[in-house]
Amino acid sequence: MKKLFFLLLLPFSLFAQKFTSTEIASFQAQAKKVTIIRDNWGIPHVYGKTDADAVFGLLYAQCEDDFKRVELNYVEKLGRLAEINGERSLFNDLQIRLLIDTTEAMADYQKAQPWLKKLLDAYAAGINYYLYKNPQVKPALLHRFKPWYALLWTDGSIGAINTADLTLQELQKFYTGDHSPTAYVPVIKDQQSGSNGFAFAPSMTESGNAILYINPHTTFYFRPEVQMQSEEGLNAYGAVTWGQFFVYQGFNEHCGWMHTSNNVDIADMYAEKISKTDKGLFYEYDKKKFPLVEKKVTIHYRDGITLKTKSFTTYFTNNGPVMAIRDGKWISLKSKNRNTQSLVQSWVRTKAKSFEDYQKAMDLKANASNNTVYADAQGNIAYWHGNFIPIRDKKYNWSEVVDGSISATAWKGLHQVKDMVHVYNPPNGWLQNCNSTPFSSAGKNSPIKANYPTYMAPDGENFRGVAAVKLLNRPVKYTLDKVIATGYDSYMPGFEVLIPALLKAYAQLPQSDPLIEELKAPIAILKDWDYRSGESSEATTLAIEWAPRLNSAIRKVYINPGDKDQVEATTEFAKVARPNELLDPLKATLADLTKRFGKWQIAWGEVNRFQRLTGAVTEKYDDNSPSIPVGFGSAMWGQLGSFVSTTFKTNKRYGYSGNSFVCAVEFGKRIKAKSILAGGNSGDPTSKHFNDQALMYSKGQFKDVLFYKEDVLKHVERSYQPGN
C-alpha cells in the first residue's frame, strides 16, 4: 500500500525558477498601472486601472505585509506541509490530496472566462513580482506561484475544508493498513471560535441609514485590512484572507457582507459495500458492481536534511474518496472542497451595486462554509443561512453514516436560495447570527424551524446568540459607536446559569465540611458578581478559570440533529450536577491560581493578556516580556467581543483567537466606518504597524476607516508603485 524512497535534500534555492525577461517586462508594465497608498495605520489602499491591476497590487501589498502567511496558506492547500513540517503533517497532506484535485484546478484555469483568467494571472504575477523584487525573501517552499493556485480554495477561509465527521486519525489508520476495531471518538469542533454579524435597518438607527457590524472570530493575524479599487467599478474595503484576491468580509459604497460559520450539512459519509475478486476491488451501487478507482498519491516529507517520499494507493467510489473504516465498512466522503464557482461568487459580490445584484451572487450557490449577514445603502438588511446545500432524502439521518450502495442516498442537486433559510427586511429592524440557530436571527420574526429539512440548519442556540437577541431587543436608536459598544458588551449569560448552581451547591454543604471555610471567600466574590468581565474583576478570573473544568457538554456549540444545544445542555447540567461536580473544580481552580501567581485573588487583567512578539505563524509567549491587560473574555460563555486566551507553558493567559478584524459600517450617501485589527496590519516585528493597534484593540477602541481617496490622501504614509 505504501512505498518509501529517499532523496537528497538540496538547498531550496537550487529549485527556484528564474523569471524570464518577458515575464519581468510584463510585471513591470502592470506595476506601472497600480498605485499603493499606505495610510498612517499601514493599511494598503490599492488603486489600479483595471480589476486585474488592483488584484496585482493587492497581492504585492499582502506579500509586503506577511509573505510567510501568504505562502503557508498555499502550501497547505497544495498538500505539501510535510515538506516543511516533516512526517507529522503527512496525513494532513494526504487528506488535502484526497479532497482537492490540483489537476481539476489546472483544467478550470484553462477554461476560465477571460475576465476571471485575467484576475488569476494578475494574482500570480503580483506575488511573483514581489519575489523577483525582494530576493532577500526566502520562501519556505514556493518560489513561483501559478495562476491556478487561487482555485484551490472553496471559500475565502483557509479552514473551509469539510470532512463531515471523519477524523484525521481515522484516515491515518485506514491508509496505514490498521483496520483494527477501535471505538470512534468524535472530534468536538473549536467551540470558542466563530463570528458575530449584526445588521440594522434604517428604522433602528439615528441617521436613518442601515448599519452592518462585521465581527469575525478567528486566530489573530488571520486576515489583514485592505482596500482595492479600479476604474472598472471595483471599490471594496475589508478583510482579505492571506493570499486571496477578494475582500472576504467587508463592504463597497453600495452594500456590505459579513460571514459567520454554520453547521449546515454540506458533506456526507457513506458506508460502501466492497468486494474483492481476482480482477480487483469493486464497490456495489444499486446491486451492480463497479471497479473501485485507485489513485497513487505520493507525498514528500522532510526528515532532517533529507526529503523522504511515501506513496499511498488511495480509493474512490462514485461518492468520493475512502477516508476511514468503521464497523468493518469502508467509509467514503461526498463533499465539494474545491469549487471554482465559489471564487466567481466571492469576486462578483464585491462589485454588487444593489440588493438584487447581491442576490444574483447568492444564486450561484457556491458558498459552502458560511452564513451571510447583509446591509446596503438602500436600507435593506438580509440573512442567509448557508448557500451550497445539497438536496437529500429527508428520511435519512445525514449527520450519521448512510448506505452508499443505493441511489436513494445520492444528492439530488442543490437547493435553490429561495428554499434555504433566509430573512429579508424583518419588521423588527435587526438581524444577528453568532454561529447560532437561524431560528432566532430576527427575534420573533425569525424563520420557523419546522419549515426546513433538519440537515439545512442543525445549528442550536449558544450563549452568544442569547446575548445578542437580548441586547438587540432593546429600544435603541443605533449609531456606529452604539453598535460597537453592543458588540463589545461584557455580559456573559452562560454564568447566569452556572454561578447560581454553584452557589446552591455551596449552600447545601454540611456545616462540618471543610470546603465551607475553604471556599467562603471565592463564593462571596462570585455571589456579588454581575457576570460582566473586566480588567479589575477577580470574579472574572475565578469564573473563566473554573468553567472549563466542568462537564465538556456545556462547551459544545455545534450539534447534530436531536442533540441538546449549548444553552439546553448547560441549563440541564446546572440542574442535575452533584455539589462536588461544581465545587471540586472551584477548589482546583484556587489551587492552580495559587500555584501560578502565589494567590488566587487576582484581577482578570493581570491574568489575561495580549502579546505579540515575533510575528511567527505560531507565536511565542513569555511572562517576562511586555504584554497588555485585556478585560474581555471568551465567546464560550456568551461574550460577544471574544478574546480567547490560554496558557502556553506560562502562568499568564495569552490571547490567540477571537476578535481579529472588526468593523462597523454605516451606509448612505457617504460611507462612514470604523475598524480595529488585532496588533497591526504588518507581520514584520520591526514595522511600526506590527503592534500599533494593540492598545486600542485591548480596549475595544476603533479607528476611522479611510474609504474615500480624498481622505486617504490626507493620511499618506507612503505612496508608490509595486516594485518601487
C-alpha positions in Angstrom: 0.0 0.0 0.0 2.9 2.4 0.6 6.5 2.7 -0.7 9.4 4.6 0.9 12.0 6.5 -1.1 14.9 8.7 -0.1 16.0 11.9 -1.9 18.9 14.2 -1.1 17.5 17.4 0.3 19.2 20.1 -1.8 19.0 23.8 -0.9 15.6 25.1 -1.9 17.4 27.9 -3.8 18.5 25.4 -6.4 14.9 24.6 -7.2 13.9 28.2 -7.6 12.7 29.1 -11.0 14.1 32.2 -12.6 11.7 34.6 -14.1 12.2 35.2 -17.8 12.8 38.7 -19.3 9.4 38.5 -20.9 7.8 37.8 -17.5 9.7 40.6 -15.8 8.8 43.1 -18.5 5.1 42.1 -18.1 5.4 42.5 -14.3 6.9 46.0 -14.7 4.3 47.1 -17.2 1.4 46.1 -14.9 3.1 47.6 -11.9 3.1 51.0 -13.6 -0.7 50.8 -13.7 -1.0 50.4 -10.0 -0.6 52.8 -7.1 -0.5 51.6 -3.4 -1.1 54.2 -0.8 -0.2 53.2 2.8 -2.2 55.2 5.3 -1.0 56.1 8.8 -2.0 52.7 10.0 -0.1 50.9 7.3 -3.3 49.8 5.6 -2.8 49.4 1.8 -5.2 51.2 -0.4 -4.6 49.7 -3.9 -5.7 51.7 -7.0 -5.5 50.0 -10.4 -6.6 50.9 -13.9 -8.4 47.5 -14.2 -9.7 45.0 -11.8 -6.7 42.8 -12.7 -4.3 45.7 -11.9 -5.9 46.1 -8.5 -5.5 42.3 -7.9 -1.8 42.5 -8.9 -1.3 45.4 -6.4 -3.2 43.8 -3.6 -1.2 40.6 -3.7 2.1 42.6 -3.9 1.0 44.5 -0.8 -0.1 41.4 1.0 3.4 39.9 0.4 5.0 43.0 1.8 3.0 42.7 4.9 3.3 38.9 5.6 4.6 36.8 2.8 5.1 33.8 5.1 1.4 33.6 5.7 0.5 34.0 2.1 2.9 31.2 1.2 1.8 28.9 4.0 -1.9 29.0 3.0 -1.0 27.7 -0.4 1.5 25.1 0.9 -1.4 23.8 3.0 -3.9 23.8 0.1 -1.4 22.1 -2.2 -1.0 19.3 0.3 2.7 20.0 0.8 3.0 20.9 4.5 5.1 17.8 5.3 7.9 19.2 3.1 8.2 21.9 5.7 6.9 20.3 8.9 8.1 16.7 8.4 6.3 13.5 8.9 3.8 15.0 11.5 2.0 16.7 8.6 2.0 13.6 6.3 -1.7 12.7 6.8 -2.8 16.4 6.7 -1.3 16.4 3.2 -2.9 13.1 2.3 -6.3 14.4 3.4 -5.9 17.5 1.3 -4.8 15.5 -1.8 -7.9 13.3 -1.5 -10.2 16.3 -1.2 -8.6 18.8 -3.5 -7.7 17.8 -7.0 -4.9 20.0 -8.4 -5.4 18.7 -11.9 -9.0 19.9 -11.8 -7.9 23.3 -10.7 -5.4 23.5 -13.6 -8.2 22.5 -16.0 -10.6 25.1 -14.6 -7.9 27.7 -15.1 -7.5 26.8 -18.7 -11.3 27.0 -19.4 -11.9 30.1 -17.2 -13.8 33.0 -18.7 -11.4 35.7 -20.0 -12.2 38.2 -17.1 -11.5 35.5 -14.5 -8.3 34.4 -16.2 -7.1 37.9 -16.2 -7.6 38.1 -12.4 -5.9 34.7 -11.9 -2.9 35.8 -14.0 -2.7 39.1 -12.1 -2.9 37.3 -8.7 0.1 35.1 -9.6 2.0 37.9 -11.2 1.7 40.2 -8.1 3.2 37.5 -5.9 5.9 36.6 -8.4 6.9 40.2 -8.9 7.3 40.6 -5.2 9.6 37.6 -5.1 11.6 39.0 -8.0 11.9 42.4 -6.4 12.8 41.0 -3.0 15.5 38.4 -3.4 16.3 38.6 0.3 12.9 36.9 1.0 13.5 33.2 1.1 10.3 31.2 0.6 9.9 28.1 2.6 8.8 26.1 -0.4 7.1 28.1 -3.2 9.4 30.1 -5.4 6.9 30.6 -8.2 3.2 31.0 -7.8 0.9 29.7 -10.5 -2.5 31.2 -11.6 -4.4 28.1 -10.8 -3.3 28.1 -7.1 -6.1 30.6 -6.4 -8.6 27.9 -7.5 -7.6 25.5 -4.7 -10.0 27.0 -2.1 -13.7 26.6 -1.7 -14.4 29.9 0.0 -12.3 32.7 1.4 -11.4 30.9 4.6 -8.4 28.6 4.7 -10.3 26.4 7.2 -13.2 25.7 4.9 -12.3 22.0 4.4 -15.3 19.8 5.4 -14.9 16.1 6.2 -18.3 15.7 7.9 -17.5 13.6 11.0 -14.4 11.8 9.6 -11.2 12.4 11.5 -7.6 12.6 10.5 -6.9 9.8 12.9 -9.3 7.5 11.0 -7.7 8.5 7.7 -4.2 7.6 9.1 -5.4 4.3 10.4 -7.0 3.3 7.2 -4.1 4.2 4.9 -1.5 2.6 7.1 -3.4 -0.6 7.0 -4.5 -0.5 10.6 -8.0 -1.9 10.4 -8.2 -3.0 14.0 -11.6 -2.2 15.6 -11.4 0.9 17.8 -14.1 3.0 19.4 -15.0 6.0 17.3 -14.3 9.2 19.2 -15.9 12.3 17.5 -13.9 15.4 17.3 -15.5 18.4 19.0 -15.0 21.5 16.9 -13.3 24.5 18.3 -16.1 25.9 20.3 -14.6 29.3 21.1 -14.1 30.5 17.5 -16.8 31.6 15.1 -18.1 35.0 14.3 -20.8 37.6 15.0 -22.7 39.5 12.4 -25.4 42.2 13.0 -27.4 44.2 10.6 -29.6 47.2 11.5 -32.3 48.6 9.2 -32.9 52.4 8.9 -35.7 52.2 11.4 -33.2 51.2 14.1 -30.6 53.9 13.5 -30.3 57.6 14.4 -29.3 58.6 10.9 -31.9 56.5 9.1 -29.2 54.6 7.3 -28.5 50.9 7.5 -25.5 49.7 9.6 -23.6 46.5 9.4 -21.4 45.1 12.1 -18.6 42.8 10.9 -17.1 40.7 13.7 -15.3 37.5 12.7 -13.7 35.4 15.4 -10.5 33.9 14.0 -7.0 33.2 15.1 -5.2 36.5 15.3 -3.5 37.9 12.2 -5.6 35.6 10.0 -6.6 38.4 7.7 -5.2 41.9 7.1 -7.3 45.0 6.4 -7.2 46.3 2.8 -8.9 48.4 0.2 -8.9 47.7 -3.5 -10.2 50.0 -6.2 -10.2 50.1 -10.0 -11.6 52.1 -12.9 -13.8 49.1 -13.8 -16.2 49.7 -10.9 -14.3 47.9 -8.1 -14.1 49.7 -4.7 -14.1 47.2 -1.8 -12.8 47.6 1.8 -12.4 45.0 4.5 -10.5 41.8 5.4 -8.9 39.5 2.9 -7.5 36.1 3.7 -3.8 36.0 3.2 -3.1 35.1 -0.5 -6.6 35.6 -1.8 -7.5 38.4 -4.1 -11.0 39.4 -3.0 -12.4 41.2 0.1 -13.8 38.3 2.2 -15.7 40.3 4.8 -16.3 43.9 4.1 -18.2 46.5 2.0 -18.3 48.7 -1.0 -20.1 52.0 -1.4 -23.4 50.2 -2.0 -23.5 47.2 0.3 -21.7 45.1 2.9 -21.3 41.4 3.8 -20.4 39.6 6.9 -19.8 35.8 7.1 -20.4 33.6 10.1 -19.7 29.8 10.2 -22.5 27.3 10.5 -23.2 23.6 11.0 -25.2 23.1 7.7 -24.7 19.6 6.3 -22.6 20.0 3.2 -20.6 16.8 3.3 -21.8 13.3 3.9 -20.4 9.9 4.9 -21.2 6.7 3.0 -20.8 3.1 4.1 -19.6 1.2 1.0 -20.1 -2.4 0.1 -16.6 -3.5 -1.1 -15.8 -6.9 -2.5 -12.6 -8.4 -3.8 -12.3 -10.7 -6.9 -9.4 -11.9 -9.0 -10.0 -8.8 -11.1 -9.5 -6.5 -8.1 -11.7 -4.4 -5.7 -15.3 -3.5 -6.5 -18.0 -1.4 -4.9 -21.7 -2.0 -5.1 -24.2 0.5 -6.3 -27.9 -0.3 -6.9 -27.0 -4.1 -6.9 -24.4 -3.6 -9.6 -20.6 -3.8 -9.1 -18.1 -1.2 -10.3 -14.3 -1.2 -10.1 -13.0 0.7 -7.2 -11.0 3.6 -8.6 -7.4 3.5 -7.3 -5.1 6.6 -7.4 -1.5 6.7 -6.3 -0.7 9.7 -4.1 3.0 10.4 -3.5 3.9 12.8 -0.7 7.3 14.2 0.1 8.2 15.0 3.7 11.2 16.5 5.4 13.4 14.3 7.7 16.3 16.3 9.0 18.5 17.2 6.0 16.7 14.8 3.6 13.4 14.6 1.8 11.7 11.3 2.0 8.8 10.1 0.0 5.8 8.0 0.9 3.3 6.7 -1.7 -0.2 5.6 -0.9 -2.7 3.7 -3.0 -6.0 5.6 -2.4 -9.5 4.6 -3.2 -12.6 6.3 -4.6 -16.2 5.3 -5.3 -18.8 7.2 -7.1 -19.4 9.0 -3.8 -15.9 10.2 -3.2 -12.6 9.2 -1.6 -12.5 6.5 1.0 -11.5 8.1 4.3 -12.0 5.6 7.1 -13.2 2.2 8.2 -16.0 1.9 10.8 -17.5 -1.4 11.9 -15.6 -3.2 9.2 -17.1 -1.0 6.4 -15.1 1.4 4.3 -16.4 5.0 4.6 -16.3 7.4 1.7 -16.9 11.1 1.8 -19.0 13.2 -0.6 -18.1 16.9 -0.4 -17.3 19.9 -2.5 -14.0 21.1 -1.0 -12.8 22.9 -4.2 -15.2 24.9 -6.3 -14.3 27.5 -9.0 -17.8 28.9 -8.8 -17.0 29.9 -5.2 -14.2 32.2 -6.4 -16.5 33.6 -9.0 -19.1 34.3 -6.4 -16.6 35.8 -4.0 -15.5 38.2 -6.6 -18.8 39.3 -8.1 -20.3 40.0 -4.7 -17.6 42.6 -4.1 -18.9 44.6 -7.1 -22.6 44.3 -6.2 -24.4 47.6 -6.5 -27.8 46.6 -5.1 -29.7 44.0 -3.2 -30.7 42.5 -6.5 -27.0 42.2 -7.5 -26.1 40.6 -4.3 -29.0 38.1 -4.6 -27.7 37.2 -8.1 -24.3 36.4 -6.5 -26.0 34.2 -3.9 -27.9 32.4 -6.7 -24.5 30.9 -7.7 -25.0 28.6 -4.6 -21.2 28.2 -4.2 -20.5 29.4 -0.6 -20.1 26.1 1.2 -18.9 27.3 4.6 -20.7 30.5 5.5 -23.8 32.3 6.5 -24.2 35.9 5.3 -25.4 39.0 7.1 -26.0 41.8 4.7 -26.9 45.5 4.7 -27.0 48.1 1.9 -27.3 51.8 1.1 -31.0 51.4 0.1 -31.7 50.3 3.6 -32.1 46.6 3.0 -30.9 44.0 5.5 -30.8 40.3 4.9 -29.6 37.0 6.3 -28.8 33.7 4.5 -28.1 30.5 6.5 -25.7 28.7 4.2 -25.7 28.8 0.4 -24.3 25.5 -1.0 -26.8 22.9 0.3 -27.3 19.6 -1.4 -30.9 18.2 -1.7 -31.3 14.8 0.1 -34.0 12.4 1.1 -35.3 13.6 4.4 -36.0 10.2 5.8 -32.2 9.6 6.4 -30.2 10.9 9.3 -27.5 12.8 7.4 -25.4 13.5 10.5 -24.6 9.8 10.5 -23.1 7.4 8.0 -25.6 6.4 5.3 -25.7 3.5 2.9 -23.5 4.3 -0.1 -24.6 1.4 -2.2 -28.1 2.7 -3.1 -29.1 5.7 -5.2 -31.7 6.7 -2.7 -28.9 8.3 -0.7 -27.4 10.3 -3.6 -27.5 14.0 -3.7 -30.4 15.4 -5.8 -28.8 18.7 -6.9 -28.7 21.8 -4.8 -31.4 23.7 -3.0 -32.5 27.0 -4.6 -31.8 30.1 -2.5 -35.5 30.8 -2.1 -35.9 27.4 -0.4 -33.0 27.9 2.1 -33.3 29.5 5.5 -33.2 33.3 4.9 -34.7 36.5 6.2 -35.2 39.7 4.2 -36.0 43.1 5.9 -37.7 41.7 9.0 -40.2 44.2 10.7 -38.1 44.2 14.0 -35.4 46.0 12.0 -32.3 43.9 13.0 -30.7 40.6 12.2 -28.0 38.7 14.0 -26.0 35.5 13.8 -23.4 34.3 16.2 -22.8 30.8 14.8 -26.2 30.1 16.4 -29.5 28.8 15.2 -31.1 30.9 12.3 -34.4 30.5 14.1 -33.5 33.3 16.4 -31.8 35.5 13.8 -34.6 38.1 13.8 -36.2 37.5 17.2 -39.9 36.9 16.9 -39.7 37.4 13.1 -37.2 34.5 12.6 -37.8 31.6 10.2 -39.7 28.7 11.6 -37.7 25.6 12.1 -40.4 23.1 11.1 -40.4 24.6 7.6 -37.0 23.3 6.7 -35.2 19.9 6.5 -33.1 19.1 9.5 -29.9 19.0 7.6 -30.4 22.5 6.4 -30.0 24.1 9.8 -29.0 21.7 12.6 -27.3 24.5 14.5 -28.6 25.1 18.1 -28.6 28.1 20.2 -25.5 29.3 22.1 -24.9 31.9 24.7 -23.6 34.5 22.2 -27.0 34.1 20.4 -28.8 34.6 23.7 -26.8 37.7 24.5 -27.3 39.1 21.0 -31.1 38.7 21.0 -31.4 40.2 24.5 -29.3 43.2 23.5 -30.9 43.8 20.1 -34.4 43.6 21.5 -33.8 46.9 23.4 -35.4 50.0 22.1 -32.2 51.7 21.0 -31.5 54.0 18.1 -28.1 53.0 16.9 -25.1 54.9 15.8 -21.7 53.4 14.8 -20.4 53.9 18.3 -23.5 52.3 19.9 -23.2 49.3 17.5 -19.6 48.9 18.6 -20.5 49.2 22.3 -23.2 46.5 21.7 -20.7 44.2 20.0 -18.3 44.6 23.0 -20.9 44.2 25.7 -19.1 42.4 28.5 -22.0 40.3 29.8 -21.6 36.5 29.8 -25.1 34.9 30.1 -23.5 31.4 30.5 -22.6 32.3 34.0 -26.1 33.4 34.7 -26.9 29.7 34.6 -23.7 28.3 36.1 -23.0 30.6 39.0 -26.4 30.2 40.8 -25.9 26.4 40.5 -22.5 26.8 42.2 -23.9 28.9 45.0 -26.7 26.4 45.6 -24.2 23.6 45.8 -22.2 25.5 48.3 -25.3 26.3 50.4 -26.0 22.5 50.5 -22.7 21.6 52.2 -23.0 20.2 55.7 -21.6 22.5 58.3 -18.8 20.1 59.1 -17.4 20.1 55.5 -14.0 21.8 55.4 -15.0 23.2 51.9 -17.3 25.7 53.7 -14.3 27.7 55.0 -12.0 27.0 52.1 -14.5 28.3 49.5 -16.1 31.0 51.6 -14.1 34.0 50.2 -14.3 33.0 46.4 -18.0 32.1 46.8 -18.6 35.6 48.2 -16.9 37.2 45.3 -18.9 35.2 42.8 -22.1 35.8 44.6 -21.7 39.6 44.2 -20.6 39.3 40.6 -22.8 40.8 37.8 -21.5 38.3 35.2 -19.5 41.0 33.4 -15.9 40.7 32.6 -13.4 43.4 33.4 -9.7 44.1 33.8 -10.0 44.6 37.6 -12.5 41.8 38.2 -11.4 38.9 40.4 -14.7 37.2 39.8 -14.0 37.0 36.0 -10.7 35.2 36.7 -12.4 32.7 39.0 -15.3 32.0 36.6 -13.3 31.7 33.4 -10.7 29.5 35.0 -13.4 27.4 36.7 -16.0 26.8 34.0 -13.8 24.8 31.6 -13.2 22.3 34.4 -16.9 21.4 34.3 -18.7 18.9 32.1 -17.5 19.3 28.5 -21.1 19.0 27.2 -21.6 22.7 28.2 -18.9 23.8 25.7 -20.5 22.0 22.7 -21.8 24.6 20.4 -22.0 22.7 17.0 -24.5 19.9 17.4 -26.1 17.1 15.5 -29.9 16.8 15.0 -31.6 15.8 18.2 -28.7 16.9 20.4 -29.2 19.5 23.1 -27.7 22.8 22.2 -25.3 24.6 24.4 -27.9 26.6 26.3 -30.1 23.5 26.9 -27.1 21.3 27.9 -25.8 23.9 30.3 -29.2 24.5 31.9 -29.7 20.8 32.4 -26.2 20.3 33.8 -26.8 23.2 36.3 -30.0 21.4 37.4 -28.6 17.9 37.9 -25.0 18.4 38.8 -23.9 17.0 42.1 -22.4 19.5 44.5 -18.9 18.0 44.1 -19.1 18.4 40.3 -19.3 22.1 40.8 -17.3 22.7 44.0 -14.3 20.4 43.4 -13.5 22.3 40.1 -13.6 25.6 42.1 -11.2 24.1 44.7 -8.9 23.0 41.8 -9.1 26.5 40.3 -7.9 28.1 43.6 -5.0 25.7 43.8 -4.0 26.3 40.3 -4.1 30.1 40.5 -2.2 30.0 43.8 0.5 27.8 42.1 0.8 30.2 39.2 0.6 33.6 41.0 1.1 32.9 44.7 -2.5 33.8 45.4 -5.9 33.1 43.9 -7.2 36.6 44.4 -6.0 38.1 41.1 -7.6 40.5 38.7 -8.6 39.3 35.2 -6.4 41.9 33.5 -3.3 40.6 35.4 -4.0 37.1 34.1 -5.5 37.8 30.7 -3.0 39.4 28.3 -2.4 40.5 24.7 1.1 39.9 23.5 2.7 39.9 20.0 6.5 39.4 19.9 7.8 37.6 16.9 5.3 37.7 14.0 5.7 33.9 13.6 2.7 31.9 12.4 3.0 30.1 15.7 3.6 33.0 18.1 5.8 32.6 21.2 4.6 33.9 24.6 6.7 35.0 27.5 5.6 36.1 31.0 8.8 38.2 31.2 8.1 40.2 28.1 5.8 43.2 27.7 2.1 42.5 27.3 -1.2 44.4 27.6 -4.1 43.6 30.0 -7.4 42.7 28.4 -10.7 42.8 30.2 -12.7 40.7 27.6 -13.4 37.0 27.9 -14.1 34.0 25.7 -17.1 33.8 23.5 -17.7 30.4 25.0 -19.8 31.9 27.9 -21.7 34.3 25.7 -19.4 37.4 25.5 -19.9 38.9 22.1 -16.4 40.6 22.0 -14.4 37.4 22.1 -10.9 37.2 23.4 -9.8 33.5 23.6 -6.8 33.0 25.8 -4.9 30.2 27.4 -1.5 29.4 29.0 1.4 28.4 26.8 3.7 26.9 29.4 3.2 30.2 31.0 1.5 31.4 34.2 -0.5 34.2 32.4 -3.0 33.5 29.7 -2.4 35.0 26.3 -5.0 35.7 23.6 -4.6 33.9 20.3 -8.1 34.0 18.8 -11.4 35.9 18.9 -11.9 39.4 17.6 -9.4 40.0 14.9 -10.6 42.4 12.2 -13.7 44.1 13.4 -15.6 46.8 11.5 -18.8 48.8 11.8 -20.1 50.5 8.6 -22.9 52.9 8.0 -24.3 53.2 4.5 -26.0 56.2 2.9 -24.9 58.9 0.5 -21.4 58.7 2.0 -19.9 55.7 3.8 -18.9 56.0 7.4 -17.0 53.2 9.0 -14.7 52.4 12.0 -12.5 49.4 12.4 -9.9 47.7 14.6 -7.3 45.0 14.0 -5.5 42.7 16.4 -2.0 44.0 16.8 -1.5 45.7 13.5 -1.5 45.2 9.7 2.1 44.1 9.3 3.6 40.8 10.3 7.1 42.3 10.5 8.1 42.9 14.1 10.4 45.7 13.0 7.5 47.6 11.5 5.7 50.3 13.5 2.5 48.8 12.2 3.2 45.4 13.9 1.6 46.5 17.2 0.3 50.0 16.6 -3.4 49.0 17.1 -2.7 46.7 20.1 -3.6 49.0 22.9 -6.8 50.2 21.1 -7.6 46.6 20.4 -7.3 45.7 24.1 -9.8 48.4 24.9 -12.3 47.9 22.1 -11.5 51.3 20.7 -11.8 51.7 16.9 -10.1 53.9 14.3 -11.8 55.8 11.5 -11.9 53.9 8.1 -10.4 55.9 5.3 -12.7 54.8 2.4 -12.6 57.8 0.1 -9.4 58.6 -1.8 -9.5 62.3 -0.7 -9.4 61.1 2.9 -6.7 58.6 2.2 -4.6 61.4 0.7 -4.8 63.3 3.9 -3.2 60.4 5.8 -0.5 59.2 3.4 2.5 57.5 4.9 3.8 56.2 1.6 2.6 56.2 -2.0 4.3 54.0 -4.5 4.0 51.6 -7.4 4.7 47.9 -6.8 8.5 47.3 -7.0 9.5 50.9 -6.1 
